[in-house]
């Protein structure tokens, strides 16, 4: 969970609130 948030954090440049409870947002961006 920490790796996913850290990897999506700088990539999305958005708050971790949306990436934390949304493990699907990172997949959609990729």
Secondary structure, 3 states (H helix, E strand, C coil): CHHHHHHHHHHHCCCHHHHHCCCCHHHHHC
